[in-house]
């Protein structure tokens, strides 16, 4: 059972990390566009 909980924690952490990466990747071009305008 603890193994199961640990797996869920790892999955949640990985999902959170990828969401942050995706959001920053989406946000990056906006910042660049603002600089160039």
N, C-alpha and C positions, 0 to 999 in steps of 0.2 A: 504493500500500500504506500509506503513512504517512497519507494521507487517511482510509483505512479505520480505521486504529488510532485516529486522532483522533476519528472519529465514535463509536467504541466508548467511548472515554474520556468523551465528552460524554454519551452515553446512560447510562453507569454513574453519572456524577455527578448527572444529572437524576433517575435512579431513586433514588439514595441520598437526595437532597434531598426527594423526594416521600414517601419512607418516613419520614424524620424528621418532616415536616410532619404526615403521617397519624398517626404515633405520638403526637406532642404534642397533636394534636386529640383523640385518644382519651383521652389522659392528663388533659387539661384538666378535663373534667367530673368525673372522680374527685376531683381536688384541690378543686374547688368543692363537691362533695358532702361531703367530709370537713370543710370549713370550716363548712358549714351545720349539720352534725349536732351 
